[in-house]
């Protein structure tokens, strides 16, 4: 668990992450996920931000129970975590109170994600090296990693549009 703390192991960790990304791009998805999981085992503090790639990968593969376990393990208030909770809740319950509650909480964390996901607003063209929680760049980063995942969950984007439209009319 302390492998990251040893500087001479970091090239190995970087190479393994690059390998996992390449495997994902080559549609060798299960192999990529195995590498992501092993990277988190070796570095549970996740100094490489592997958890974000793993979470979207698990959801993309339909491994919602594993995604939910990862969400619980690294419970945080980021756009990635918040909107992944929405997607997992929608997959489990559909248009139900848990999904609505998760969406309401996610919108408090980052209000920019929904308009970007739905195509109502364009994300920024530039992506800085850093972003602040809740800003448009965090939303853009999430969109880059998760937009395809939202399309894979049947009815998720339609539900998001309907729910968001209903919410904006009731204000």
Secondary structure, DSSP 8 states (H G I E B T S, - for coil): --GGGSGGGHHHHHHHHHHHHHHHHTT-HHHHHHHHHHHHHHTTT-TT-HHHHHHHHHHHTT-HHHHHHHHHHT---SHHHHHHHHHHHHHHHSSSHHHHHHHHHHHHH-THHHHHHHTSS---S---S---TTSHHHHHHHHHHHHHHHHHSTTHHHHHHHHHHHHHHT-
